[in-house]
Amino acid sequence: MVEDDHALREAVVALLTEENYLVDEAATGDEGLYLAEQGIHDLLVLDIMLPEISGLEIIKRVRATGHTMPILLLTARDSVADRVNGLETGADDYLTKPFAIPELLARIKALLRRSGNLGKDGKISYGGVVIDGKLRDGFVEGQALGLTAKEYELLEFLMLNKEQILTREQIFDRVWGFASETTISVVDLYIHYLRKKLASFDRDNLIQTIRGAGFMLKEK
C-alpha cells in the first residue's frame, strides 16, 4: 500500500489486516518503488500523487523490470483521460477517492483471483496439497498438516509462486519481514520443518532446493 495520506493509509492497512492480508506500507514514491521491486508481493495498491516519485512512474519502472503483480490505483483523479493514462501505463484497475470499502475489497479479491493468487473459495491447491486461507492450514486428502503460523505463510508463498525459484532473501522478506531481528538462516530451518510435515503424506519432494539460488515448489 503506497499512499502519502497518513490517515487513509493507516485505515486501509488496518482494514486489510483485519481481512487477513499481510500488508507492507509506504508513504513516499521512493519507498513504494523499493518495496515493489523486491518481487515478494501479490498486489500493489498505489496512489498517483506521491512525494519523490509519482505512482505512474513507479508502474513504469516496475513493469520495465518484468514484474507482473496486479496494480490497483487509488486516486482522486477521476477524469476519463486520467483513468486511460493509468491503465495504459500498466495498472490493472482504477478506483477513485472517495471509495466504498466493500468495493475496494471486491476489487482486490478480483485482481488476486485474476492473477491466480486467490481461489474463489480462498483455497489454493498444487501437487495434492491444498491450503485454506480461512483455516490457515494445509491439507492432503482432507487431512490437516497442522501448520504453525510461519509454516503456513511459507507454504502459501511457495504455492503462490509455484514452479518459480524463490531466493532465501525473497522468502525471508515476505514471511518474516524487512524489520525482523532474526537471521536469514531461519528460512532453511522452516523449510526443514515444512518438509517434515509434508513427508508424513509423502509430499516432501514438492519443495526442491535449487543450489546457489533458493527453493522452488514443483512436482518432479
PyMOL commands that set and color helices and strands:
alter all, ss='L'
color gray80, all
select helices_A, chain A and resi 6-18+29-36+55-64+80-89+101-114+149-160+168-175+186-199+204-206
alter helices_A, ss='H'
color red, helices_A
select strands_A, chain A and resi 44-46+71-75+93-96+123-126+129-132+137-140+143-144+166-167+207-210+214-217
alter strands_A, ss='S'
color yellow, strands_A
deselect
rebuild
show_as cartoon
